[in-house]
């Protein structure tokens, strides 16, 4: 990828939780099911031509303990995140919302390994994370600049697999499997300029999943799409997630989107020194409906909490 290296509904809420940031790749590895890739997504494991694997052997549990993050200028230190505790179990689709500028993307970048924690820790399956790795992949918001424009759809999806040093037959199996999963089997020879915004985002998701990461980190991935395409992509993401059960950390400003997608929704406080103030378990069965009274009740509760956070910063 063009950038550098590398779930129920109800009004009750869990205790405080944390935040972080994420990124895609790491150093190239050779063994199946592992390894990293520099300059784009890469990863191990295998997928059959007709369908990708269900990742039974990979766990993908994220744990943030007392995570704090900030930056230092010549005159002062600014604390962005403070003392975040959060556990995202294997296979969960966890959505995170918060006031603008509160540090959601900073949290994601920290989980990705783009920046080490100022204090505290981020663990994946009990192992500390302080650098990018192919066990985590980021899906970016900018669909128009996230793909290599001189490569075909097939080549974009295959790029990270080449960086891993996988054999040609294995690369071809994975490309076929994941293009099929995202519904783009007939578009492999097209270039990004020939695709719609929604199709580009599906290519990006296929490229990320092809390396079979433990965690998918999504930074407002549908924000630049029109409303109709965005709704379609939300449905597509749920279908793909149900097929793969990859752990997902999904950042969004859209409360409706968070409640439509998430197993749980975490709400962050206003920054600086933001934290996760409440987690809403979502107990509404899928597919979810905007007309369900429980849906609108939960949206209203999250909206009210965000309003309080914005008032505190005023």
Secondary structure, DSSP 8 states (H G I E B T S, - for coil): --S-------S-EE--B---------SB--STT--B-TTS--------SSS----TT----EEEEEEEEEEE-SS-EEEEEEEEEEEE-TT-EEEEEESTTSSHHHHHHHHHTSS--SEEEEEETTEE--S--TTEEEE-S-TTSSS-TTSBHHHHHHHHHHHTT--HHHHHHHHHHHHHHTT-GGGTT-BGGGS-HHHHHHHHHHHHHHTT-SEEEEESTTTTS-HHHHHHHHHHHHHHHHHH--EEEEE-S-HHHHHHH-SEEEEE--SSSB-EEEEEE----SS--TT-HHHHHHHHHHHHHHHHHHHHH-
